[in-house]
Amino acid sequence: MSTQDPATGMTTDEMHAYCREVEAYLCRRNDGHLIRVVGPAFELVKGWAAQGIPLTLVREAIDRVVERAEKKALRKRPVRIEFCDAEVLDAFDRWRRAVGVTHATPAEAAGAPKRGSLHAHVERVVVQLAAALGSNRAPAALTPAIHAALGALDSVQATSATARGAARDGLIAALADADRALLEAAVAALPSDTLAALTGEAAGELSAFRGRLPAAQWDAAVAAARGRLVRAAVGVPVVSFD
């Protein structure tokens, strides 16, 4: 008989299904090699479920761990789920702050990963946007907006390594404006049925937090989560520097 956990709102069946989905995805990324999520590994993944970590974030974290292992030629052995824990928790922390579903305590804020340099961020986003122009994921209608974002980044890049104080704040504000414009263009470039599906997926990612958020905060969180999914769908990065 399935029971419900009052802390998470998940039933035992739902929690087991979450763990089995993680196991199946890990198997696929390990080229079919079965690594069972049992014992301590099951408790680890169950803990992710209890925290409300969306499966999409877990899959993306597994992807990054596997890809790093492949680049380092370390895939003699399959990747175990325990190797993905730090990546999953880091992704969840960034996701929570991005969608606004939690307010960090002073201890959490002190332990949060520090941002990289503004200049390195700009250089990385320029490369990612250039790659988006050469891919088939971004709709043709989005091309002008990508070029506009690259133009904004070019303006910021010249002084991003040396700007301080108010000048640096101005550069960060310019990146935020460019990011909003790019996301709005991406939303406009996608078919309405695709947007509806992404909105539903965003709400699903946030389902563990539904009872904790007032209506206005819930709507803002869903919009932010959808923005992440929209960017992934069209292959463009986050331009803003948070």
Backbone as JSON, one array per atom type, in Angstrom:
{
  "sequence": "MSTQDPATGMTTDEMHAYCREVEAYLCRRNDGHLIRVVGPAFELVKGWAAQGIPLTLVREAIDRVVERAEKKALRKRPVRIEFCDAEVLDAFDRWRRAVGVTHATPAEAAGAPKRGSLHAHVERVVVQLAAALGSNRAPAALTPAIHAALGALDSVQATSATARGAARDGLIAALADADRALLEAAVAALPSDTLAALTGEAAGELSAFRGRLPAAQWDAAVAAARGRLVRAAVGVPVVSFD",
  "N": [[0.84, -1.19, 0.0], [0.59, 2.17, -0.91], [1.89, 4.98, 0.73], [1.73, 8.43, 1.84], [4.24, 10.88, 2.05], [4.26, 13.39, 4.38], [5.97, 15.57, 4.4], [7.0, 15.92, 1.81], [4.91, 15.45, 0.11], [4.91, 13.42, -1.68], [4.03, 10.12, -2.69], [4.93, 6.8, -1.61], [5.06, 5.16, -3.84], [5.42, 7.04, -5.89], [7.91, 8.06, -5.16], [9.52, 5.78, -5.44], [9.19, 5.41, -8.19], [10.49, 7.69, -9.14], [13.12, 7.11, -8.39], [13.56, 4.81, -9.94], [13.37, 5.9, -12.49], [15.62, 7.55, -12.53], [17.57, 5.55, -12.33], [17.13, 4.18, -14.76], [17.78, 6.18, -16.61], [20.46, 6.63, -16.0], [21.47, 4.17, -16.75], [21.06, 4.26, -19.54], [22.82, 6.35, -20.22], [25.16, 5.13, -19.56], [25.72, 3.53, -21.67], [24.0, 1.35, -21.73], [24.88, -0.29, -19.72], [24.0, -1.71, -16.73], [23.59, -0.1, -13.74], [22.6, -0.59, -10.65], [20.32, 1.23, -8.66], [20.36, 0.97, -5.58], [20.27, 0.22, -2.03], [22.59, 2.3, -0.32], [22.78, 4.05, -2.51], [20.15, 4.18, -3.41], [18.98, 5.45, -1.2], [20.27, 7.89, -1.41], [19.27, 8.94, -3.87], [16.58, 8.93, -3.24], [16.61, 10.91, -1.35], [17.09, 13.11, -3.0], [14.64, 13.19, -4.32], [12.98, 13.75, -2.15], [13.74, 16.33, -1.56], [12.63, 17.65, -3.63], [13.91, 17.84, -6.08], [13.89, 18.37, -9.47], [13.46, 15.87, -12.02], [14.47, 16.54, -14.51], [16.66, 18.18, -13.93], [18.3, 16.34, -12.64], [18.84, 14.53, -14.72], [20.24, 16.24, -16.48], [22.45, 16.82, -14.88], [23.62, 14.27, -14.64], [24.29, 13.92, -17.33], [26.33, 15.88, -17.59], [28.31, 14.91, -15.83], [28.92, 12.43, -17.01], [29.81, 13.31, -19.53], [32.09, 14.78, -18.82], [33.65, 12.73, -17.81], [34.02, 11.24, -20.14], [35.54, 13.02, -21.68], [37.86, 13.05, -20.25], [38.73, 10.56, -20.68], [37.99, 8.58, -18.89], [36.18, 6.51, -18.89], [36.4, 3.79, -18.42], [35.14, 2.4, -16.51], [31.67, 2.2, -15.63], [29.75, 5.17, -14.92], [28.77, 5.84, -11.66], [25.85, 6.55, -9.68], [26.4, 7.84, -7.33], [28.58, 9.41, -7.97], [27.47, 11.59, -9.07], [26.27, 13.21, -7.25], [27.22, 15.72, -6.11], [27.1, 17.35, -8.37], [24.37, 17.27, -8.97], [23.25, 18.48, -6.67], [24.43, 21.0, -6.78], [23.36, 21.96, -9.19], [20.68, 22.01, -8.46], [20.7, 23.92, -6.44], [21.39, 26.24, -7.91], [19.21, 26.31, -9.64], [17.04, 26.65, -7.86], [17.57, 29.23, -6.87], [17.38, 30.64, -9.24], [14.69, 30.36, -10.04], [13.42, 31.3, -7.86], [12.29, 29.89, -5.65], [13.06, 29.63, -3.07], [14.46, 31.22, -0.23], [17.66, 31.91, 0.54], [19.32, 30.96, 3.53], [21.59, 32.67, 5.83], [23.7, 30.86, 6.25], [23.45, 29.14, 4.05], [23.84, 30.95, 2.0], [26.47, 31.67, 2.49], [27.72, 29.33, 1.82], [27.21, 29.06, -0.83], [28.1, 28.58, -4.3], [30.68, 30.63, -5.62], [30.48, 33.29, -8.02], [31.97, 33.17, -11.28], [34.43, 35.13, -13.07], [33.32, 38.21, -14.54], [34.27, 38.83, -17.09], [35.11, 36.3, -18.05], [32.65, 35.04, -18.11], [31.3, 36.52, -20.11], [32.89, 35.92, -22.36], [32.45, 33.16, -22.54], [29.69, 33.04, -23.07], [29.53, 34.33, -25.51], [30.79, 32.43, -27.17], [28.94, 30.34, -26.9], [26.61, 31.48, -28.0], [27.45, 31.91, -30.61], [27.74, 29.27, -31.38], [25.07, 28.54, -31.26], [24.04, 29.9, -33.44], [25.06, 28.38, -35.48], [23.76, 26.0, -35.24], [20.95, 23.71, -35.63], [18.92, 24.0, -33.89], [18.0, 26.48, -32.99], [15.31, 28.5, -33.96], [14.86, 30.03, -37.2], [13.72, 32.54, -37.03], [14.75, 33.52, -34.73], [17.3, 34.36, -35.17], [17.98, 37.18, -35.67], [17.71, 38.21, -33.05], [19.69, 36.8, -31.68], [21.97, 37.8, -32.91], [21.71, 40.44, -32.05], [22.07, 40.1, -29.3], [24.72, 39.22, -29.31], [25.9, 41.55, -30.2], [25.43, 43.23, -28.01], [26.95, 41.89, -26.09], [29.47, 42.21, -27.19], [29.85, 44.92, -26.78], [30.01, 44.99, -24.03], [32.16, 43.35, -23.5], [34.6, 44.61, -24.01], [35.34, 46.15, -21.77], [34.88, 44.51, -19.64], [36.74, 43.12, -18.12], [38.07, 44.93, -16.57], [36.33, 46.75, -15.41], [34.89, 48.34, -12.56], [32.92, 48.79, -9.57], [30.33, 51.15, -10.03], [30.52, 51.21, -12.79], [30.9, 48.53, -13.48], [28.53, 47.46, -12.49], [26.8, 48.63, -14.3], [27.48, 47.29, -16.67], [26.64, 44.72, -16.01], [23.92, 45.17, -15.77], [23.34, 45.77, -18.42], [23.77, 43.28, -19.6], [21.68, 41.87, -18.41], [19.47, 43.13, -19.58], [19.9, 42.41, -22.25], [19.6, 39.67, -22.01], [16.89, 39.41, -21.26], [15.67, 40.4, -23.59], [16.51, 38.5, -25.47], [15.34, 36.16, -24.47], [12.6, 36.82, -24.64], [12.38, 36.99, -27.4], [12.93, 34.35, -28.06], [10.74, 33.02, -26.92], [8.72, 34.12, -28.5], [9.39, 33.0, -30.91], [8.77, 30.34, -30.8], [6.35, 27.73, -31.44], [2.89, 27.89, -30.36], [1.88, 25.54, -29.21], [4.17, 24.23, -28.42], [5.14, 26.0, -26.5], [3.1, 25.79, -24.63], [3.45, 23.16, -23.83], [6.0, 23.34, -22.66], [5.45, 25.08, -20.59], [3.78, 23.47, -19.03], [5.65, 21.5, -18.38], [7.43, 23.01, -16.88], [5.81, 23.68, -14.68], [5.49, 21.12, -13.71], [8.12, 20.54, -12.88], [8.22, 22.15, -10.66], [6.4, 21.1, -8.93], [6.73, 20.02, -6.38], [6.9, 22.22, -4.79], [4.51, 23.49, -4.83], [2.51, 23.81, -2.82], [3.78, 25.49, -1.09], [4.13, 28.04, -1.99], [2.87, 31.35, -2.48], [0.26, 32.5, -4.74], [1.17, 34.51, -6.61], [3.96, 34.27, -6.41], [4.25, 31.64, -7.18], [3.42, 31.78, -9.91], [5.47, 33.42, -10.9], [7.66, 31.78, -10.45], [7.08, 29.58, -12.1], [7.19, 30.87, -14.58], [9.92, 31.58, -14.63], [11.1, 29.04, -14.55], [10.09, 28.01, -16.92], [11.41, 29.68, -18.68], [14.04, 28.72, -18.53], [13.69, 26.22, -19.72], [12.82, 26.99, -22.25], [15.12, 28.26, -23.23], [16.79, 26.01, -23.35], [15.43, 24.55, -25.27], [15.76, 26.01, -27.63], [18.44, 26.28, -27.75], [20.02, 28.37, -26.67], [22.13, 30.27, -24.42], [22.07, 31.47, -20.95], [22.32, 34.87, -20.75], [22.55, 36.86, -18.87], [24.34, 37.89, -15.89], [24.43, 36.53, -12.96]],
  "CA": [[0.0, 0.0, 0.0], [1.38, 3.38, -1.02], [1.58, 6.02, 1.71], [2.21, 9.75, 1.44], [5.15, 11.57, 2.95], [3.7, 14.72, 4.58], [6.98, 16.61, 4.16], [7.23, 16.12, 0.39], [3.68, 15.28, -0.68], [5.09, 12.29, -2.59], [3.71, 8.79, -2.18], [6.06, 5.88, -1.73], [5.1, 4.71, -5.24], [6.0, 8.12, -6.68], [9.33, 8.14, -4.83], [10.18, 4.64, -6.08], [9.2, 5.67, -9.63], [11.54, 8.69, -9.34], [14.4, 6.4, -8.32], [13.68, 3.92, -11.09], [13.63, 6.73, -13.66], [17.03, 7.92, -12.45], [18.33, 4.34, -12.65], [17.0, 3.91, -16.2], [18.53, 7.19, -17.37], [21.88, 6.35, -15.78], [21.77, 3.0, -17.58], [21.18, 4.7, -20.94], [24.05, 7.14, -20.38], [26.28, 4.21, -19.42], [25.7, 2.65, -22.85], [23.25, 0.14, -21.45], [25.43, -1.02, -18.57], [23.07, -1.5, -15.63], [24.07, 0.21, -12.4], [21.39, -0.57, -9.85], [20.18, 2.25, -7.61], [19.88, 0.22, -4.41], [21.05, 0.45, -0.82], [22.93, 3.71, -0.1], [22.48, 4.83, -3.71], [18.71, 4.42, -3.39], [18.72, 6.47, -0.18], [20.76, 9.15, -1.96], [18.32, 9.42, -4.87], [15.35, 9.21, -2.52], [16.82, 12.22, -0.75], [16.85, 14.12, -4.05], [13.19, 13.28, -4.52], [12.39, 14.39, -0.97], [14.03, 17.75, -1.63], [11.91, 18.22, -4.75], [14.81, 18.09, -7.22], [13.25, 17.88, -10.7], [14.19, 14.85, -12.77], [15.21, 17.16, -15.61], [17.95, 18.62, -13.4], [19.11, 15.15, -12.37], [19.32, 14.04, -16.02], [21.27, 17.16, -16.99], [23.65, 16.64, -14.06], [24.22, 13.01, -15.07], [24.91, 14.19, -18.63], [27.58, 16.61, -17.41], [29.29, 14.03, -15.21], [29.34, 11.45, -18.02], [30.58, 14.0, -20.57], [33.42, 15.09, -18.27], [34.4, 11.47, -17.75], [34.4, 10.88, -21.51], [36.62, 13.91, -22.13], [39.09, 12.67, -19.54], [38.99, 9.16, -21.01], [37.87, 7.8, -17.66], [34.98, 5.68, -18.96], [36.68, 2.36, -18.36], [34.09, 1.88, -15.65], [30.46, 3.02, -15.73], [29.55, 6.23, -13.92], [27.81, 5.49, -10.62], [25.01, 7.68, -9.33], [27.04, 8.58, -6.25], [29.51, 10.38, -8.53], [26.69, 12.72, -9.6], [25.58, 13.91, -6.16], [27.62, 17.12, -6.01], [26.6, 18.05, -9.56], [22.91, 17.4, -8.82], [22.95, 19.46, -5.62], [24.83, 22.32, -7.28], [22.35, 22.36, -10.18], [19.44, 22.32, -7.74], [20.89, 25.21, -5.75], [21.3, 27.31, -8.91], [17.83, 26.33, -10.13], [16.17, 27.26, -6.83], [17.79, 30.68, -6.84], [16.92, 31.21, -10.5], [13.23, 30.4, -10.12], [12.91, 32.0, -6.69], [11.43, 29.06, -4.8], [13.56, 29.61, -1.71], [15.32, 32.32, 0.19], [18.81, 31.28, 1.2], [19.71, 31.38, 4.86], [22.97, 33.15, 5.8], [24.63, 29.74, 6.1], [23.4, 28.68, 2.67], [24.45, 31.98, 1.15], [27.91, 31.61, 2.67], [28.23, 28.13, 1.18], [26.85, 29.05, -2.25], [29.26, 28.72, -5.17], [30.94, 32.01, -6.04], [30.43, 33.5, -9.45], [33.23, 33.36, -11.95], [34.64, 36.52, -13.46], [32.4, 38.77, -15.55], [34.9, 38.71, -18.41], [35.04, 34.89, -18.47], [31.24, 34.76, -18.44], [31.0, 37.11, -21.41], [33.57, 35.14, -23.4], [31.78, 31.87, -22.65], [28.37, 33.22, -23.69], [29.78, 34.63, -26.93], [31.04, 31.15, -27.84], [27.69, 29.58, -26.91], [25.68, 32.09, -28.95], [27.97, 31.62, -31.94], [27.39, 27.87, -31.65], [23.63, 28.49, -31.5], [23.81, 30.35, -34.82], [25.44, 27.31, -36.4], [23.01, 24.78, -34.98], [19.6, 23.68, -36.2], [17.94, 24.06, -32.81], [17.42, 27.82, -32.9], [14.48, 28.85, -35.12], [15.41, 31.11, -38.03], [13.18, 33.81, -36.55], [15.51, 33.96, -33.56], [18.63, 34.79, -35.59], [18.25, 38.61, -35.38], [17.86, 38.42, -31.61], [21.0, 36.28, -31.29], [22.94, 38.8, -33.36], [21.59, 41.59, -31.16], [22.71, 39.73, -28.04], [26.16, 39.23, -29.55], [26.31, 42.95, -30.25], [25.45, 43.72, -26.63], [28.09, 41.27, -25.44], [30.67, 42.84, -27.74], [30.0, 46.22, -26.11], [30.39, 44.74, -22.63], [33.41, 42.59, -23.42], [35.79, 45.47, -24.08], [35.73, 46.66, -20.45], [34.4, 43.6, -18.59], [37.83, 42.62, -17.29], [38.64, 45.99, -15.72], [35.3, 47.61, -14.82], [34.66, 48.19, -11.13], [31.91, 49.66, -9.0], [29.15, 51.5, -10.81], [30.74, 50.84, -14.2], [30.66, 47.09, -13.59], [27.09, 47.28, -12.32], [26.16, 49.01, -15.57], [27.69, 46.2, -17.62], [25.78, 43.61, -15.61], [22.55, 45.57, -16.12], [23.22, 45.65, -19.88], [23.62, 41.86, -19.89], [20.33, 41.48, -18.0], [18.57, 43.63, -20.63], [20.1, 41.56, -23.43], [19.04, 38.36, -21.71], [15.42, 39.52, -21.34], [15.29, 40.55, -24.99], [16.74, 37.23, -26.15], [14.32, 35.2, -24.02], [11.32, 37.22, -25.23], [12.41, 36.6, -28.82], [12.86, 32.89, -28.12], [9.35, 32.68, -26.66], [7.93, 34.5, -29.67], [9.77, 32.17, -32.07], [8.3, 28.96, -30.63], [4.91, 27.52, -31.65], [2.1, 27.98, -29.14], [1.75, 24.23, -28.55], [5.45, 23.96, -27.76], [5.18, 26.82, -25.29], [2.17, 25.21, -23.66], [4.09, 21.96, -23.29], [7.09, 23.76, -21.79], [4.83, 25.63, -19.37], [3.37, 22.31, -18.25], [6.86, 20.85, -17.86], [7.94, 23.88, -15.81], [4.95, 23.48, -13.51], [5.81, 19.8, -13.18], [9.38, 20.64, -12.16], [7.98, 22.88, -9.42], [5.24, 20.53, -8.23], [7.03, 19.78, -4.96], [6.84, 23.48, -4.07], [3.22, 24.14, -5.12], [1.8, 24.19, -1.61], [4.58, 26.39, -0.26], [4.27, 29.35, -2.63], [1.67, 32.12, -2.8], [-0.07, 32.45, -6.17], [2.03, 35.37, -7.41], [5.3, 33.69, -6.42], [4.15, 30.43, -8.0], [3.41, 32.18, -11.31], [6.81, 33.9, -11.25], [8.56, 30.63, -10.47], [6.8, 28.82, -13.32], [7.73, 31.64, -15.71], [11.37, 31.45, -14.62], [11.44, 27.66, -14.92], [9.82, 27.87, -18.36], [12.49, 30.36, -19.39], [15.18, 27.79, -18.63], [13.34, 25.19, -20.7], [12.8, 27.63, -23.56], [16.52, 28.4, -23.66], [17.3, 24.69, -23.71], [14.76, 24.1, -26.5], [16.29, 26.71, -28.81], [19.89, 26.18, -27.73], [20.74, 29.6, -26.33], [22.51, 30.29, -23.0], [21.7, 32.63, -20.13], [23.24, 35.98, -21.02], [22.72, 37.67, -17.66], [25.39, 37.49, -14.97], [23.8, 36.57, -11.64]],
  "C": [[0.87, 1.25, 0.0], [0.92, 4.41, 0.01], [2.2, 7.32, 1.26], [3.12, 10.32, 2.51], [4.64, 12.98, 3.14], [4.69, 15.83, 4.29], [7.13, 16.93, 2.69], [5.96, 16.06, -0.44], [3.76, 14.13, -1.65], [4.64, 11.0, -1.92], [4.95, 7.91, -2.32], [6.18, 5.36, -3.16], [5.77, 5.76, -6.11], [7.51, 8.23, -6.43], [10.1, 6.98, -5.47], [10.24, 4.84, -7.61], [10.29, 6.68, -9.99], [12.9, 7.99, -9.37], [14.61, 5.47, -9.51], [13.96, 4.71, -12.38], [15.09, 7.18, -13.69], [17.9, 6.72, -12.83], [18.3, 4.06, -14.15], [17.81, 4.91, -17.02], [20.04, 6.96, -17.22], [22.32, 5.17, -16.62], [21.97, 3.41, -19.03], [22.48, 5.47, -21.16], [25.3, 6.29, -20.2], [26.3, 3.17, -20.53], [25.06, 1.31, -22.56], [23.76, -0.67, -20.29], [24.57, -0.7, -17.35], [23.82, -1.27, -14.32], [22.84, 0.37, -11.52], [21.43, 0.54, -8.8], [19.52, 1.56, -6.42], [20.75, 0.58, -3.22], [21.33, 1.93, -0.61], [22.61, 4.6, -1.31], [20.99, 5.15, -3.79], [18.36, 5.5, -2.37], [19.17, 7.84, -0.66], [19.73, 9.76, -2.92], [16.97, 9.73, -4.23], [15.43, 10.57, -1.83], [16.64, 13.34, -1.75], [15.36, 14.31, -4.27], [12.53, 14.03, -3.37], [12.62, 15.89, -0.98], [13.26, 18.45, -2.75], [12.79, 18.54, -5.94], [14.17, 17.53, -8.48], [14.11, 16.85, -11.42], [14.99, 15.45, -13.92], [16.59, 17.63, -15.14], [18.87, 17.44, -13.14], [19.68, 14.6, -13.69], [20.44, 14.92, -16.56], [22.56, 17.02, -16.2], [24.38, 15.34, -14.44], [24.93, 13.2, -16.41], [26.27, 14.86, -18.46], [28.67, 15.73, -16.81], [29.82, 13.02, -16.22], [30.21, 12.11, -19.09], [31.98, 14.37, -20.08], [34.28, 13.83, -18.22], [34.87, 11.05, -19.14], [35.57, 11.73, -22.0], [37.95, 13.55, -21.48], [39.47, 11.22, -19.8], [38.95, 8.27, -19.77], [36.7, 6.82, -17.7], [35.3, 4.2, -19.03], [35.64, 1.66, -17.5], [32.86, 2.76, -15.79], [30.41, 4.07, -14.62], [28.48, 5.77, -12.93], [27.04, 6.74, -10.2], [25.62, 8.5, -8.2], [27.99, 9.65, -6.77], [28.79, 11.66, -8.97], [26.1, 13.6, -8.49], [25.93, 15.39, -6.1], [27.07, 17.93, -7.17], [25.09, 18.27, -9.46], [22.58, 18.49, -7.81], [23.33, 20.87, -6.05], [23.8, 22.84, -8.29], [21.04, 22.75, -9.5], [19.54, 23.66, -7.02], [20.76, 26.36, -6.74], [19.88, 27.44, -9.44], [16.89, 26.99, -9.13], [16.33, 28.77, -6.8], [17.26, 31.34, -8.1], [15.4, 31.35, -10.56], [12.6, 31.02, -8.89], [12.01, 31.18, -5.78], [11.94, 28.98, -3.37], [14.36, 30.86, -1.47], [16.45, 31.71, 0.99], [19.01, 31.84, 2.59], [21.13, 31.92, 4.8], [23.98, 32.02, 5.62], [24.66, 29.22, 4.68], [24.08, 29.67, 1.74], [25.96, 31.93, 1.26], [28.52, 30.43, 1.94], [27.93, 28.06, -0.3], [28.08, 29.21, -3.12], [29.42, 30.16, -5.63], [30.88, 32.1, -7.56], [31.85, 33.57, -10.01], [33.38, 34.82, -12.35], [33.65, 36.94, -14.53], [32.98, 38.58, -16.95], [34.83, 37.28, -18.92], [33.62, 34.51, -18.85], [30.9, 35.29, -19.83], [31.64, 36.29, -22.53], [32.88, 33.8, -23.62], [30.44, 32.0, -23.38], [28.52, 33.56, -25.17], [29.99, 33.34, -27.72], [29.74, 30.36, -27.97], [26.69, 30.16, -27.91], [26.15, 31.86, -30.39], [27.64, 30.18, -32.34], [25.91, 27.74, -31.95], [23.31, 28.92, -32.93], [24.12, 29.24, -35.81], [24.68, 26.02, -36.21], [21.65, 24.84, -35.66], [18.52, 23.73, -35.12], [17.26, 25.42, -32.74], [16.58, 28.11, -34.14], [15.09, 30.01, -35.91], [14.94, 32.48, -37.55], [13.96, 34.37, -35.37], [16.87, 34.53, -33.94], [18.9, 36.27, -35.32], [18.47, 38.88, -33.9], [19.2, 37.9, -31.11], [22.09, 37.25, -31.7], [22.9, 40.04, -32.47], [22.26, 41.31, -29.82], [24.23, 39.72, -28.19], [26.69, 40.66, -29.62], [26.4, 43.55, -28.85], [26.66, 43.16, -25.88], [29.41, 41.88, -25.92], [30.94, 44.17, -27.06], [30.49, 46.05, -24.68], [31.8, 44.18, -22.54], [34.64, 43.48, -23.33], [36.27, 45.93, -22.7], [35.37, 45.7, -19.31], [35.5, 43.12, -17.66], [38.31, 43.66, -16.29], [37.6, 46.84, -15.01], [35.1, 47.3, -13.35], [33.5, 49.11, -10.72], [30.71, 49.88, -9.9], [29.29, 51.11, -12.28], [30.46, 49.36, -14.41], [29.17, 46.79, -13.44], [26.33, 47.61, -13.61], [26.31, 47.93, -16.62], [26.78, 45.02, -17.3], [24.32, 43.91, -15.95], [22.33, 45.44, -17.63], [23.06, 44.18, -20.28], [22.22, 41.37, -19.51], [19.31, 41.93, -19.05], [18.67, 42.75, -21.88], [19.49, 40.19, -23.23], [17.52, 38.37, -21.81], [14.97, 39.6, -22.79], [15.44, 39.23, -25.75], [15.68, 36.21, -25.75], [12.96, 35.54, -24.61], [11.26, 36.83, -26.71], [12.3, 35.09, -28.97], [11.43, 32.42, -27.89], [8.49, 32.97, -27.89], [8.19, 33.6, -30.86], [9.24, 30.74, -31.97], [6.8, 28.84, -30.88], [4.16, 27.5, -30.32], [1.97, 26.63, -28.43], [3.04, 23.83, -27.84], [5.56, 24.75, -26.46], [4.27, 26.26, -24.21], [2.79, 23.97, -23.01], [5.22, 22.32, -22.33], [6.57, 24.37, -20.5], [4.38, 24.5, -18.45], [4.56, 21.61, -17.63], [7.45, 21.67, -16.72], [7.12, 23.72, -14.54], [5.22, 22.13, -12.87], [7.11, 19.81, -12.39], [9.17, 21.24, -10.76], [6.92, 22.25, -8.53], [5.5, 20.33, -6.74], [6.89, 21.05, -4.12], [5.47, 24.16, -4.18], [2.53, 24.62, -3.86], [2.53, 25.19, -0.74], [4.6, 27.82, -0.77], [2.93, 30.05, -2.79], [1.48, 32.18, -4.31], [0.89, 33.28, -7.03], [3.45, 34.8, -7.51], [5.33, 32.42, -7.25], [4.2, 30.78, -9.49], [4.79, 32.65, -11.76], [7.8, 32.75, -11.35], [8.35, 29.79, -11.72], [7.36, 29.54, -14.54], [9.24, 31.51, -15.79], [11.81, 30.05, -15.04], [11.19, 27.43, -16.41], [10.92, 28.55, -19.16], [13.7, 29.47, -19.56], [14.92, 26.73, -19.69], [13.29, 25.75, -22.12], [14.22, 27.78, -24.09], [17.1, 27.06, -24.11], [16.7, 24.23, -25.04], [15.35, 24.75, -27.74], [17.81, 26.77, -28.81], [20.63, 27.46, -27.46], [21.04, 29.63, -24.82], [21.86, 31.45, -22.25], [22.76, 33.7, -20.35], [23.53, 36.78, -19.75], [23.77, 37.06, -16.75], [24.85, 37.65, -13.56], [24.72, 36.02, -10.56]]
}
